[in-house]
Amino acid sequence: MEHPPTVSSNIRAKARQRAEDFLLDQAYFPVSKTVFAQFQTLLERPLPPTDRLRRLLKTTAPWER
């Protein structure tokens, strides 16, 4: 006979699920120091905006319509 779940077992199960979800959202990409430095440079100095990007940024999001 199986016992009904207790409050503490429900809390543990939820906490475990949240921890798994958090860990699955993490991504690890091993790269060399050179590649990482290049990546950081791109983040710090993004390309100039284009007309296409300007149009996109002016577009109303579907959930805001």
SVG drawing of the C-alpha trace seen along z (x, -y; Angstrom):
<svg xmlns="http://www.w3.org/2000/svg" viewBox="-3 -52 47 54">
<polyline fill="none" stroke="black" stroke-width="0.4" points="0.0,0.0 1.4,-3.3 1.1,-6.3 -0.1,-9.7 2.7,-12.2 3.5,-14.4 4.0,-18.2 7.7,-17.8 8.0,-15.2 6.1,-17.6 8.5,-20.5 11.5,-18.2 10.2,-17.1 9.5,-20.7 12.9,-21.9 14.6,-19.0 12.7,-19.9 13.6,-23.6 17.3,-22.6 17.2,-20.3 15.5,-23.1 18.2,-25.6 21.0,-23.2 19.5,-22.3 19.3,-26.1 23.1,-26.4 25.3,-25.9 29.1,-25.3 31.1,-26.0 34.8,-25.2 36.9,-27.6 40.4,-28.7 41.5,-32.0 41.9,-33.6 38.4,-32.7 37.0,-33.9 38.8,-37.2 37.4,-37.6 33.9,-36.8 34.3,-39.4 35.5,-42.0 32.4,-41.4 30.1,-41.9 31.8,-45.1 31.9,-46.6 28.8,-45.4 28.3,-46.0 26.6,-49.3 22.8,-49.1 21.4,-48.4 18.1,-49.6 16.8,-46.0 17.6,-46.2 16.0,-49.7 12.8,-48.4 12.7,-45.4 13.2,-47.5 10.3,-49.8 8.0,-46.8 5.3,-46.3 5.7,-42.9 2.7,-40.5 1.8,-40.4 1.6,-44.2 -1.0,-44.5"/>
</svg>
